[in-house]
Amino acid sequence: MAEGDDTITYEDFAKLDIRVARVLEVSDHPNADKLILLQIDLGPLGQRQVVAGLKPYYPDPQVLAGKDIVVVANLAPRTMRGQTSYGMLLAGSSDDRSRVVILTSDEPVEPGSKVS
């Protein structure tokens, strides 16, 4: 590991509640060109909204409806352009951010399942 890297302890990592969520509905953010709203099901944790800057990478965000995605479920809520996000989805991206791909499961799994 290079000097100056931001490392965390296992205890820091263990604070993250990473779960599988099923995307129930997707819509454009009413006040932002790059944001979309996802209504997700987290099983025993209930349903909630996640706001994500995915519009440039998913011109038809409806393709996300029904997918199982990976989210950080215990992130503090954050309001973006008047809409509150109650979690954060995880995605991989190229270094220049020309491509962003949402992390999904390769097989269906129950909403709310823990990722470890």
C-alpha positions as CSV (number, residue, x, y, z in Angstrom):
1,M,0.0,0.0,0.0
2,A,1.4,3.4,-0.9
3,E,2.1,6.0,1.7
4,G,-0.7,8.4,2.3
5,D,-3.5,6.0,1.2
6,D,-6.7,6.5,3.2
7,T,-7.1,3.2,4.9
8,I,-9.8,2.2,7.3
9,T,-9.9,-0.4,10.0
10,Y,-12.1,-3.5,9.9
11,E,-14.2,-1.9,12.6
12,D,-14.8,1.1,10.3
13,F,-15.9,-1.2,7.4
14,A,-18.2,-3.2,9.7
15,K,-20.2,0.0,10.4
16,L,-21.5,-0.1,6.8
17,D,-24.8,-1.9,6.4
18,I,-24.5,-3.1,2.8
19,R,-27.6,-4.9,1.5
20,V,-29.4,-6.1,-1.7
21,A,-32.3,-4.0,-2.7
22,R,-34.9,-4.6,-5.4
23,V,-35.7,-1.5,-7.6
24,L,-39.5,-1.1,-7.6
25,E,-39.9,2.1,-9.5
26,V,-37.6,4.6,-11.4
27,S,-38.4,8.1,-12.3
28,D,-36.6,11.3,-13.4
29,H,-35.8,13.8,-10.7
30,P,-38.2,16.7,-11.2
31,N,-35.5,19.4,-10.5
32,A,-32.3,17.9,-11.9
33,D,-31.1,16.8,-15.3
34,K,-28.6,14.2,-14.1
35,L,-30.5,12.7,-11.2
36,I,-33.0,9.8,-11.0
37,L,-35.2,8.6,-8.2
38,L,-35.3,5.0,-7.3
39,Q,-38.0,3.5,-5.1
40,I,-36.3,0.4,-3.5
41,D,-37.4,-2.6,-1.4
42,L,-35.1,-3.5,1.4
43,G,-37.2,-6.4,2.7
44,P,-37.4,-6.2,6.5
45,L,-36.0,-2.6,6.4
46,G,-38.9,-1.5,4.3
47,Q,-39.1,0.6,1.2
48,R,-37.3,3.9,0.6
49,Q,-36.1,6.3,-2.0
50,V,-32.6,6.6,-3.3
51,V,-31.4,9.5,-5.4
52,A,-28.6,8.8,-7.9
53,G,-26.7,10.7,-10.5
54,L,-27.2,8.1,-13.2
55,K,-29.2,9.8,-15.9
56,P,-26.1,10.4,-18.1
57,Y,-25.3,6.7,-18.0
58,Y,-28.8,5.2,-18.1
59,P,-30.7,7.3,-20.7
60,D,-33.6,4.9,-20.2
61,P,-33.5,4.4,-16.4
62,Q,-36.5,2.1,-16.6
63,V,-34.1,-0.7,-17.4
64,L,-33.3,-0.7,-13.7
65,A,-36.8,-1.5,-12.6
66,G,-37.0,-5.0,-11.1
67,K,-33.2,-5.3,-10.8
68,D,-31.5,-6.3,-7.5
69,I,-28.9,-3.7,-6.7
70,V,-26.4,-3.2,-3.9
71,V,-26.9,-0.3,-1.5
72,V,-25.4,1.2,1.7
73,A,-28.6,1.1,3.8
74,N,-27.3,3.0,6.9
75,L,-26.1,6.2,5.2
76,A,-27.5,9.3,6.8
77,P,-30.3,10.8,4.6
78,R,-29.3,13.5,2.2
79,T,-31.5,16.0,0.3
80,M,-30.5,16.6,-3.3
81,R,-32.4,19.2,-5.2
82,G,-35.5,18.9,-3.0
83,Q,-35.6,15.0,-2.9
84,T,-34.2,13.0,0.0
85,S,-32.1,10.0,-0.5
86,Y,-32.2,7.3,2.2
87,G,-29.2,5.3,1.1
88,M,-26.6,5.0,-1.7
89,L,-26.4,2.5,-4.5
90,L,-23.0,1.1,-5.3
91,A,-21.5,1.3,-8.8
92,G,-18.3,0.8,-10.6
93,S,-16.9,3.4,-13.0
94,S,-14.0,3.9,-15.4
95,D,-11.3,6.2,-14.3
96,D,-12.6,9.0,-16.6
97,R,-16.2,8.3,-15.5
98,S,-17.3,7.8,-19.1
99,R,-18.9,4.5,-18.0
100,V,-20.8,3.7,-14.8
101,V,-22.3,0.3,-14.0
102,I,-24.5,-0.5,-11.1
103,L,-23.5,-3.4,-8.9
104,T,-26.1,-6.2,-9.1
105,S,-26.4,-9.8,-8.0
106,D,-25.9,-12.5,-10.6
107,E,-28.9,-14.4,-9.3
108,P,-32.1,-13.2,-7.5
109,V,-31.8,-12.8,-3.8
110,E,-34.3,-11.7,-1.2
111,P,-34.5,-7.9,-0.8
112,G,-32.7,-6.9,2.4
113,S,-30.1,-9.7,2.3
114,K,-26.8,-8.6,3.8
115,V,-23.8,-8.3,1.6
116,S,-20.6,-9.5,3.3
